[in-house]
Amino acid sequence: MAKNQNKNAAPENIEVVTKTEAFFDKYKREILIAICAIVVIAAAIIGYVQLIRNPRIAKANDALAKCQTYFDADNYDKALNGDGQGCIGLLKVADEYSSTKAGNLAKLYAGLAYAQTEKWEEAKKYLEAFSGQDDAIITPAAIGALGNVYANLGDNEKAIATLIKAAKAADNGSLSPTYLIQAGELLEAQGKADKALELYQQVKRDYVNSMAVQQQEIDKYIERVTK
């Protein structure tokens, strides 16, 4: 995790370290909210594809639904590995039903479950394996979650690029402002105030009526990097 990597930081990097750690603390709640949104919408999609009369698809959906019960209850170990009874676990669903939509969603759930338990390398593996679709919420939120995983792994360059990609993919006032602000704060941590300012100004320009922007008080971000 990024915080562990900063124990031996040189004195001249103390300010950057502090800003980066503040970033993780500040966005813990937002990340959890985004994950919950993904889960709810993914569940709706699973219910839809269950209408398709294909035995393999139905079996995959049923297997994923059992894993989702544990995921929703924050029992990530059983969600991932199964309960030895009726639930085979997300890892097996992703592997055995990889060609189905349920198998693909299992990769997303697995990545999120690993992220929730701070197993960042495993989270990265499964979130990268998830195949996004042409939608405005699930895929952008999955990309955003991956961006946060990169940040926790200390790969800030990739984190910034991925968060900006998530904001572009979403292009809505619910998700985009949060991802742009996250990317902006990481840029600030790198001492790139001018680049951060561009993102903050984009938020104010493109999502001025968004409740998310009002809650983030975007003018304070702009003022901070223009002092």
C-alpha positions in Angstrom: 0.0 0.0 0.0 1.2 3.5 -0.7 1.4 4.5 2.9 3.8 1.7 3.7 6.0 2.7 0.8 6.5 6.2 2.3 8.1 5.3 5.6 11.6 6.2 4.4 10.7 9.3 2.4 13.4 11.9 2.1 12.7 15.2 3.9 12.1 17.1 0.7 9.3 14.7 -0.1 7.4 15.0 3.2 4.9 17.5 1.8 4.1 15.2 -1.2 3.8 12.2 1.1 1.4 14.1 3.4 -0.8 15.2 0.5 -1.0 11.7 -0.9 -1.9 10.1 2.4 -4.6 12.7 2.8 -5.9 11.8 -0.6 -6.5 8.2 0.5 -8.1 9.2 3.8 -10.4 11.7 2.1 -11.7 9.5 -0.6 -12.3 6.3 1.4 -16.0 7.0 1.7 -16.4 8.1 -1.9 -14.7 4.9 -3.1 -17.1 2.8 -1.0 -20.1 4.7 -2.4 -19.0 4.1 -6.0 -18.5 0.4 -5.3 -22.0 0.1 -3.9 -23.4 1.8 -7.0 -21.7 -0.8 -9.2 -23.1 -3.6 -7.1 -26.7 -2.4 -7.4 -26.6 -1.9 -11.1 -24.7 -5.1 -11.8 -27.4 -7.0 -9.9 -30.1 -5.5 -12.1 -28.2 -6.6 -15.2 -27.8 -10.1 -13.9 -31.6 -10.3 -13.3 -32.1 -9.3 -17.0 -29.7 -11.8 -18.5 -31.3 -14.5 -16.5 -34.3 -14.3 -18.8 -32.2 -15.7 -21.6 -33.0 -19.4 -21.9 -29.5 -20.8 -22.1 -28.5 -23.5 -19.5 -24.9 -22.3 -19.2 -25.8 -18.7 -18.8 -28.5 -19.5 -16.2 -26.0 -21.6 -14.3 -23.4 -18.8 -14.4 -25.9 -16.2 -13.2 -27.1 -18.5 -10.4 -23.4 -19.1 -9.3 -22.7 -15.3 -9.3 -25.9 -14.5 -7.4 -24.8 -16.7 -4.6 -21.4 -15.0 -4.5 -23.2 -11.6 -4.5 -25.0 -12.5 -1.3 -21.7 -12.8 0.5 -20.3 -9.7 -1.2 -23.3 -7.6 -0.1 -22.8 -8.8 3.4 -19.1 -7.7 3.3 -18.0 -11.4 3.6 -15.3 -11.0 1.0 -13.5 -14.3 1.8 -16.6 -16.4 1.1 -17.6 -14.2 -1.8 -14.2 -14.9 -3.4 -13.5 -18.5 -2.5 -17.0 -19.9 -1.8 -18.5 -21.5 1.2 -17.9 -25.2 0.5 -21.6 -25.6 0.0 -23.7 -24.0 -2.7 -21.4 -21.0 -3.4 -18.4 -21.8 -5.6 -16.8 -18.3 -5.2 -16.2 -15.4 -7.6 -12.8 -16.7 -8.6 -14.3 -20.0 -9.9 -17.2 -18.2 -11.6 -14.8 -15.9 -13.4 -12.7 -18.9 -14.5 -15.3 -21.4 -15.3 -17.8 -19.0 -17.0 -15.3 -16.5 -18.5 -17.3 -16.4 -21.8 -20.5 -15.2 -20.1 -21.6 -11.8 -18.8 -21.8 -13.3 -15.3 -18.2 -14.5 -15.6 -17.1 -11.1 -16.7 -19.0 -9.4 -13.8 -17.4 -11.9 -11.4 -14.0 -10.4 -12.3 -15.3 -7.0 -11.4 -16.8 -8.2 -8.1 -13.5 -10.1 -7.3 -11.4 -7.0 -8.0 -13.7 -4.9 -5.8 -13.6 -7.6 -3.0 -9.8 -7.6 -3.1 -9.7 -3.8 -3.0 -12.0 -3.8 0.0 -9.5 -6.1 1.8 -6.6 -4.0 0.6 -5.1 -6.8 -1.5 -4.1 -4.3 -4.2 -2.2 -6.6 -6.6 -5.0 -9.1 -6.7 -7.5 -6.2 -7.1 -5.5 -4.9 -10.0 -5.4 -8.3 -11.7 -9.1 -8.8 -11.7 -10.2 -5.2 -12.4 -7.8 -5.1 -15.4 -9.3 -8.4 -16.6 -12.9 -7.0 -16.4 -14.2 -6.2 -19.9 -16.0 -3.0 -19.9 -19.2 -2.4 -21.8 -20.8 0.7 -23.5 -22.5 2.0 -20.4 -22.4 5.2 -18.4 -22.0 3.8 -14.9 -20.7 0.3 -14.4 -17.7 0.6 -16.7 -16.7 4.1 -15.6 -17.0 3.1 -12.0 -14.9 0.0 -12.6 -12.2 2.1 -14.3 -12.4 4.6 -11.4 -11.9 1.7 -8.9 -8.9 0.6 -10.9 -7.5 4.1 -10.8 -7.7 4.1 -7.0 -6.0 0.7 -6.9 -3.1 2.0 -9.0 -2.9 4.9 -6.5 -2.7 2.6 -3.6 0.1 0.7 -5.4 2.0 3.9 -5.7 1.7 4.1 -9.5 0.4 7.6 -9.5 1.0 8.3 -13.2 -1.2 5.4 -14.2 -3.7 6.3 -11.5 -4.1 9.8 -12.8 -4.5 8.6 -16.4 -7.0 6.0 -15.4 -9.1 8.4 -13.3 -9.2 10.9 -16.1 -10.3 8.0 -18.4 -13.0 7.1 -16.0 -14.3 10.7 -15.9 -14.4 10.8 -19.7 -16.2 7.4 -19.9 -18.8 8.5 -17.4 -19.3 12.0 -18.7 -21.9 12.7 -16.0 -22.3 14.9 -12.9 -22.4 11.9 -10.6 -19.1 10.3 -11.2 -16.9 12.5 -13.4 -16.3 15.3 -10.9 -15.1 12.9 -8.2 -12.7 11.2 -10.6 -11.3 14.5 -12.0 -10.8 15.9 -8.5 -9.1 12.7 -7.4 -6.7 13.0 -10.4 -6.2 16.6 -9.6 -5.2 15.9 -6.0 -2.7 13.3 -7.1 -1.3 15.8 -9.5 -0.9 18.3 -6.7 0.9 15.6 -4.7 3.4 15.5 -7.6 3.8 19.3 -7.5 1.9 19.7 -10.8 -0.4 22.5 -9.7 -0.9 23.8 -13.2 -2.2 20.4 -14.4 -4.4 20.0 -11.4 -5.8 23.5 -12.0 -6.9 22.4 -15.5 -8.9 19.5 -14.1 -10.5 21.6 -11.4 -11.5 24.2 -14.0 -12.9 21.4 -16.2 -15.0 20.3 -13.3 -16.3 23.8 -12.7 -16.9 24.4 -16.4 -18.5 21.1 -17.4 -20.3 20.0 -14.2 -21.2 23.3 -12.6 -24.8 22.2 -11.8 -23.7 18.8 -10.3 -24.5 18.2 -6.7 -21.2 16.4 -6.5 -19.4 19.6 -7.5 -21.3 21.7 -5.0 -20.4 19.2 -2.2 -16.7 19.3 -3.2 -16.7 23.1 -3.2 -14.6 23.2 -6.3 -13.7 26.9 -5.9 -11.6 26.0 -2.9 -9.6 23.6 -5.0 -9.0 26.2 -7.6 -8.0 28.8 -5.0 -5.6 26.4 -3.4 -3.6 25.8 -6.6 -3.6 29.4 -7.8 -2.1 31.0 -4.6 
